[in-house]
Amino acid sequence: MTRKMLRSLSIVAALLLTAAVQQPALAGPPLICHPIEIGNAKSLAWSGPNWRDVKKDYDLNNLVADTLALLQPETPVLERMETLRRATVYAVWAKRDNEVGFTVKSNAVAEQLQAKLMERVREAFRVNRNASLALFDAGYLDACYKQAGYKSNVNTPSLAEGYAMVRKGSAHMGNSPEIEFALAIISEHPRQTSHQEHLQKAIAGAKDGSLLAINLVKHFGKPGQNLTSLRAQVASVRN
């Protein structure tokens, strides 16, 4: 092999390494494998920073009640997202982890949780109460289930598609930037034509230093990037 060929290969290798470093470190289905930063806020019991750091002694029989208790009207959207992500890992993915020996069938818990969240949606419409958060919770969980490869058997005839439910909830809340962030993640995998619009709205509504800004950079930015540079990057794509 000639010196010129070796030099060319070295340049190619360097370029590939640079490209790899510049890509976000996160991988896998974004709703499942990318934890949401919630600071010191309370969520389902967890044992570490990894996306599937479940507590191996957690009683899955308590998952539905614990999740519903955390999803109160005053619970911020980002906390709801992380709680529903953890609930999905417990109810769906943890069953496939050979290191975890839960004592009940996870699928039964997954079905019960989705059924309870859909009950909240129907009840909100029945009593003519603002259904925004109920729609968000049921829709976001449905989207999490789909990205986890799980198909729920819960009957959701008119609001069966998670993305549509979350989007409807967003409309009722005045297009919250946090919900736009959730929609950006849902529409990222598989990529939908609306993804860029949701991402732009989330970034436009985020404040520097906020948890939303931290999560936007973590999920959609590059290493070392901040909200300002991410905003410029997304704006250049739009333009």
C-alpha positions as CSV (number, residue, x, y, z in Angstrom):
1,M,0.0,0.0,0.0
2,T,1.4,3.4,-1.0
3,R,2.0,6.3,1.3
4,K,-0.6,8.3,-0.6
5,M,-3.2,5.6,0.0
6,L,-2.3,5.4,3.7
7,R,-2.7,9.2,4.0
8,S,-6.1,9.0,2.2
9,L,-7.3,6.3,4.5
10,S,-6.2,8.2,7.6
11,I,-8.1,11.3,6.4
12,V,-11.3,9.2,5.8
13,A,-10.9,7.6,9.3
14,A,-10.5,11.0,10.9
15,L,-13.6,12.3,9.1
16,L,-15.6,9.3,10.2
17,L,-14.5,9.7,13.8
18,T,-15.3,13.4,13.8
19,A,-18.8,12.7,12.4
20,A,-19.4,10.1,15.0
21,V,-18.3,12.4,17.8
22,Q,-20.6,15.1,16.5
23,Q,-23.7,12.9,16.5
24,P,-25.9,12.9,19.7
25,A,-24.8,10.1,22.1
26,L,-28.4,8.9,22.5
27,A,-29.6,5.9,20.6
28,G,-32.6,3.6,20.4
29,P,-36.3,4.5,20.5
30,P,-36.3,8.1,21.9
31,L,-39.4,7.8,24.0
32,I,-37.9,4.8,25.8
33,C,-34.1,5.0,25.7
34,H,-33.7,8.7,26.3
35,P,-34.5,9.6,29.9
36,I,-36.1,13.0,30.5
37,E,-34.2,15.4,32.9
38,I,-36.5,16.3,35.8
39,G,-34.0,17.5,38.4
40,N,-35.1,16.5,41.9
41,A,-38.7,16.0,41.0
42,K,-40.5,12.8,42.1
43,S,-41.2,10.0,39.7
44,L,-41.4,6.2,39.8
45,A,-38.7,4.4,41.8
46,W,-35.4,4.2,39.9
47,S,-32.0,3.0,40.8
48,G,-29.6,5.0,38.5
49,P,-29.1,7.2,35.5
50,N,-29.4,4.5,32.8
51,W,-32.6,4.3,30.7
52,R,-33.5,0.9,32.2
53,D,-32.2,1.2,35.7
54,V,-35.3,-0.2,37.3
55,K,-35.4,-1.2,41.0
56,K,-35.3,-4.9,40.9
57,D,-37.3,-5.2,44.1
58,Y,-40.1,-2.9,42.9
59,D,-43.5,-4.5,43.2
60,L,-45.1,-4.3,39.8
61,N,-48.5,-4.8,41.5
62,N,-48.2,-1.2,42.6
63,L,-47.2,0.3,39.2
64,V,-50.7,1.5,38.1
65,A,-51.5,3.1,41.4
66,D,-48.1,4.7,41.8
67,T,-48.2,6.1,38.2
68,L,-51.7,7.5,38.6
69,A,-50.7,9.1,41.9
70,L,-47.8,10.9,40.2
71,L,-50.0,12.2,37.3
72,Q,-51.8,14.9,39.2
73,P,-53.2,18.0,37.6
74,E,-50.3,20.1,38.9
75,T,-47.6,17.7,37.7
76,P,-45.4,19.4,35.1
77,V,-45.3,17.9,31.6
78,L,-41.7,16.9,31.7
79,E,-42.3,14.9,34.9
80,R,-45.3,13.3,33.3
81,M,-43.1,12.3,30.3
82,E,-40.4,10.7,32.5
83,T,-43.0,8.9,34.7
84,L,-44.7,7.4,31.7
85,R,-41.4,6.4,30.2
86,R,-40.4,4.6,33.4
87,A,-43.8,3.0,33.6
88,T,-43.4,1.6,30.1
89,V,-39.9,0.2,30.9
90,Y,-41.4,-1.5,34.0
91,A,-44.5,-2.8,32.3
92,V,-43.2,-3.8,28.9
93,W,-39.4,-3.8,28.6
94,A,-38.5,-5.1,32.1
95,K,-40.3,-8.3,31.3
96,R,-37.7,-9.0,28.6
97,D,-34.7,-8.3,30.9
98,N,-33.4,-11.6,32.2
99,E,-31.8,-9.8,35.1
100,V,-35.1,-8.7,36.5
101,G,-37.4,-11.2,38.1
102,F,-40.8,-9.6,38.6
103,T,-43.6,-11.7,40.1
104,V,-46.6,-10.7,37.9
105,K,-47.2,-10.7,34.2
106,S,-46.0,-7.4,32.9
107,N,-48.5,-7.4,30.0
108,A,-51.4,-7.4,32.4
109,V,-50.0,-4.3,34.2
110,A,-49.4,-2.6,30.8
111,E,-53.1,-3.2,29.8
112,Q,-54.4,-2.0,33.2
113,L,-52.4,1.2,33.1
114,Q,-53.5,2.1,29.6
115,A,-57.1,1.3,30.5
116,K,-57.0,3.6,33.6
117,L,-55.6,6.5,31.6
118,M,-58.3,6.1,28.9
119,E,-60.9,6.1,31.7
120,R,-59.5,9.5,32.7
121,V,-60.0,10.8,29.2
122,R,-63.6,9.5,29.0
123,E,-64.4,10.9,32.4
124,A,-63.0,14.3,31.6
125,F,-65.2,14.5,28.5
126,R,-68.2,13.1,30.4
127,V,-68.2,15.9,33.0
128,N,-67.1,18.5,30.5
129,R,-63.7,19.1,32.3
130,N,-60.5,20.2,30.5
131,A,-59.2,16.9,29.1
132,S,-55.8,18.2,28.0
133,L,-53.6,16.4,30.5
134,A,-55.7,13.2,30.4
135,L,-55.3,13.2,26.6
136,F,-51.6,13.8,26.9
137,D,-51.0,11.0,29.4
138,A,-53.0,8.4,27.5
139,G,-51.5,9.4,24.2
140,Y,-47.9,9.6,25.4
141,L,-48.2,6.2,27.0
142,D,-49.7,4.8,23.8
143,A,-46.7,6.3,21.8
144,C,-44.3,4.8,24.4
145,Y,-45.9,1.4,24.0
146,K,-45.5,1.6,20.3
147,Q,-41.8,2.5,20.4
148,A,-41.3,-0.3,22.9
149,G,-42.8,-2.7,20.4
150,Y,-46.0,-3.4,22.5
151,K,-49.5,-3.3,21.1
152,S,-52.1,-2.6,23.7
153,N,-55.5,-4.4,23.5
154,V,-57.3,-1.5,25.3
155,N,-60.2,-0.3,23.2
156,T,-59.6,3.2,22.2
157,P,-61.8,3.6,19.1
158,S,-61.8,7.3,18.4
159,L,-58.5,8.3,20.1
160,A,-56.4,5.3,19.4
161,E,-53.4,7.0,17.9
162,G,-51.0,8.4,20.6
163,Y,-49.7,11.3,18.5
164,A,-53.1,12.6,17.7
165,M,-54.2,12.5,21.4
166,V,-51.1,14.4,22.5
167,R,-51.6,16.9,19.7
168,K,-55.2,17.4,20.7
169,G,-54.2,17.9,24.3
170,S,-51.6,20.5,23.2
171,A,-54.3,22.5,21.3
172,H,-56.3,22.7,24.5
173,M,-53.3,24.0,26.4
174,G,-52.4,26.8,24.1
175,N,-49.5,24.9,22.4
176,S,-47.4,24.4,25.4
177,P,-43.6,24.3,24.5
178,E,-43.2,21.3,26.7
179,I,-45.9,19.4,24.9
180,E,-44.4,20.5,21.6
181,F,-41.2,18.9,22.8
182,A,-43.1,15.7,23.6
183,L,-44.6,15.8,20.1
184,A,-41.1,16.4,18.6
185,I,-39.9,13.2,20.3
186,I,-43.0,11.2,19.2
187,S,-42.7,12.3,15.6
188,E,-39.0,11.7,15.5
189,H,-39.4,7.9,15.4
190,P,-40.6,7.1,12.9
191,R,-39.9,10.6,11.4
192,Q,-43.0,12.5,10.5
193,T,-43.3,15.6,8.4
194,S,-44.6,17.5,11.4
195,H,-41.4,16.8,13.4
196,Q,-39.5,19.9,12.5
197,E,-42.5,22.2,13.2
198,H,-42.9,20.7,16.7
199,L,-39.2,21.0,17.4
200,Q,-39.1,24.7,16.3
201,K,-42.1,25.5,18.5
202,A,-40.5,23.8,21.5
203,I,-37.2,25.7,21.0
204,A,-39.0,29.0,20.5
205,G,-40.9,28.6,23.8
206,A,-37.9,27.4,25.8
207,K,-36.1,29.6,28.3
208,D,-32.3,29.5,28.7
209,G,-31.3,27.4,31.7
210,S,-34.8,25.8,32.0
211,L,-35.3,22.0,32.2
212,L,-37.0,22.2,28.8
213,A,-33.8,23.8,27.4
214,I,-31.6,21.2,29.0
215,N,-33.8,18.4,27.5
216,L,-34.0,19.9,24.1
217,V,-30.2,20.1,23.8
218,K,-29.8,16.6,25.3
219,H,-32.2,15.1,22.8
220,F,-31.7,17.1,19.7
221,G,-28.4,18.9,20.1
222,K,-24.7,18.0,19.7
223,P,-22.1,17.6,22.4
224,G,-21.1,21.0,23.9
225,Q,-24.1,22.7,22.3
226,N,-26.4,25.1,24.2
227,L,-30.0,26.3,23.5
228,T,-28.8,29.4,21.5
229,S,-26.7,27.3,19.1
230,L,-29.4,24.7,18.8
231,R,-31.9,27.4,18.0
232,A,-29.6,28.7,15.3
233,Q,-29.1,25.2,13.9
234,V,-32.9,24.5,13.7
235,A,-33.5,27.9,12.2
236,S,-31.0,27.3,9.4
237,V,-32.8,24.1,8.6
238,R,-36.1,26.0,8.4
239,N,-34.6,28.6,6.2
